[in-house]
């Protein structure tokens, strides 16, 4: 996976929050893991056959953060 590829960030309703870098998204995931957040992670492919990594950080007090990594 290229570290310069954009990471799209969504809420649990599917609304696009914005884009970030792989490094920033990884830092957010690491921080969430450090606080004991419930994190679901899986891989899939888009309709063109490109791999996608999806990470959902569950937040019971606000909207979840769903990051989609492309290559």
KAZI-V880296 format. One record per helix or strand. SS is the DSSP state (H for helix, E for strand). FROM is the first residue (numbers start at 1). LEN is the number of residues. If there is no record, write none. Layout:
{{SS;FROM;LEN} {SS;FROM;LEN}}
This chain:
{{E;7;4} {E;16;5} {H;22;13} {E;39;7} {E;51;7} {E;65;6}}
